[in-house]
């Protein structure tokens, strides 16, 4: 578990209220379209894609806000489905998950008790940074889990 502050970043993003079960369908529906729209208006991706979660917990029926965020070099004129914003500095603790995206839950299960034991207060925001994404079940995927703390 590493504690750090992630610097603010400009993003091109999609926001939607969902549950844990809905994440995959939203990702399949939106990510390729986001990349196509970004390319159309000349945006340059500056860092790996992130999923930003607001109010997400481990309960399958909890509704929360998911933002699929592409970190970019700057805003361009655009009128369409996706939006621009600045992600603020983010103080967090993080860990690395290697392997299938389907197994991310197992890494959370190992990580969260360590976080609770540390006594740090969570902010309700978390992020997954997809440093290397090959395909959903690839053992080569590298995902950083970041949990916001005060």
C-alpha positions in Angstrom: 0.0 0.0 0.0 1.5 3.3 -1.1 0.2 6.7 -0.1 0.5 9.5 -2.6 -1.1 12.6 -4.1 -2.0 12.3 -7.8 -1.8 15.7 -9.5 -4.8 17.3 -11.2 -5.4 16.5 -14.8 -7.7 17.7 -17.6 -10.0 14.9 -18.8 -12.5 14.1 -21.5 -15.1 11.9 -19.8 -18.4 10.1 -19.7 -20.4 10.1 -16.5 -23.2 7.7 -15.5 -25.0 6.4 -12.4 -24.7 2.6 -12.2 -24.1 -0.4 -10.0 -21.1 -2.8 -9.9 -22.9 -5.1 -12.4 -23.3 -2.2 -14.9 -19.7 -1.2 -15.2 -18.7 -3.7 -17.9 -21.7 -2.9 -20.2 -21.0 0.9 -19.9 -17.3 0.4 -20.6 -18.1 -1.7 -23.7 -20.6 0.8 -24.9 -18.6 4.0 -24.3 -14.8 3.5 -24.5 -14.5 3.0 -28.3 -16.9 5.8 -28.9 -14.9 8.2 -26.6 -11.7 7.4 -28.4 -13.4 8.0 -31.8 -14.8 11.4 -30.6 -11.4 12.4 -29.1 -9.6 11.5 -32.4 -12.2 13.4 -34.4 -11.5 16.7 -32.5 -7.7 16.2 -32.2 -7.3 15.3 -28.5 -4.1 13.7 -27.4 -4.2 11.2 -24.5 -1.5 12.0 -22.0 -1.9 9.1 -19.5 -3.7 5.8 -19.2 -7.5 5.8 -19.0 -9.1 5.9 -15.5 -12.4 4.9 -14.1 -13.4 7.3 -11.3 -16.0 6.1 -8.7 -18.0 8.4 -6.4 -19.9 6.6 -3.6 -19.1 3.1 -4.7 -18.9 0.3 -2.1 -18.7 -3.5 -2.2 -22.5 -4.0 -2.3 -23.9 -5.1 -5.7 -27.1 -3.0 -5.5 -25.5 0.3 -4.4 -25.9 3.0 -7.0 -22.9 5.3 -7.6 -21.5 7.6 -10.2 -18.9 6.2 -12.6 -16.8 8.5 -14.7 -14.8 7.0 -17.6 -12.0 9.5 -18.0 -9.4 10.0 -20.7 -6.6 12.2 -19.6 -5.8 14.7 -22.3 -3.5 17.5 -23.3 -6.2 20.2 -23.3 -9.7 21.1 -24.1 -10.9 21.6 -27.7 -14.1 23.0 -29.1 -16.7 20.2 -28.9 -20.4 19.8 -28.7 -21.4 16.2 -28.1 -22.1 13.5 -25.7 -18.8 13.7 -23.7 -17.6 16.5 -21.4 -14.4 18.1 -20.3 -13.3 18.8 -16.7 -10.3 19.0 -14.4 -9.8 16.2 -12.0 -8.5 17.8 -8.8 -5.4 16.7 -6.9 -6.2 13.3 -5.3 -4.7 12.1 -2.0 -4.9 8.3 -2.0 -3.5 5.0 -1.0 -2.9 2.6 -3.9 -2.0 -0.9 -4.9 -1.4 -2.7 -8.1 -3.5 -5.5 -9.6 -2.0 -7.7 -12.3 -4.2 -9.9 -14.4 -7.9 -10.3 -15.4 -10.2 -7.3 -14.8 -12.7 -9.9 -13.6 -10.3 -10.6 -10.7 -10.1 -6.9 -9.5 -12.5 -7.7 -6.6 -9.9 -10.1 -5.2 -7.3 -7.4 -5.0 -9.8 -5.0 -3.3 -10.6 -7.8 -0.8 -6.9 -8.0 0.1 -6.3 -4.3 0.0 -9.2 -2.9 2.0 -8.5 -4.6 5.4 -5.0 -3.1 5.2 -6.5 0.3 4.6 -9.0 -0.1 7.4 -6.2 -1.2 9.8 -4.2 2.0 8.9 -7.0 4.2 10.4 -7.1 6.5 7.3 -10.5 8.0 6.6 -11.8 7.3 3.1 -13.3 10.1 1.0 -15.8 8.2 -1.0 -13.9 8.6 -4.3 -11.7 5.8 -5.8 -10.0 5.3 -9.1 -8.7 2.5 -11.3 -5.9 3.5 -13.6 -5.5 1.1 -16.5 -1.7 1.2 -17.0 -1.7 -1.7 -19.3 -4.9 -3.1 -20.8 -4.7 -6.1 -23.3 -8.2 -7.5 -23.0 -10.7 -8.2 -20.2 -9.3 -11.5 -19.0 -5.6 -11.0 -19.9 -3.0 -12.0 -17.3 -0.9 -9.1 -18.7 -3.3 -6.3 -17.6 -1.9 -3.9 -15.0 -4.4 -1.8 -13.1 -3.6 0.6 -10.2 -6.4 0.8 -7.6 -6.4 4.2 -5.8 -8.7 4.9 -2.8 -9.1 8.5 -1.7 -8.1 9.3 1.9 -8.1 12.5 4.0 
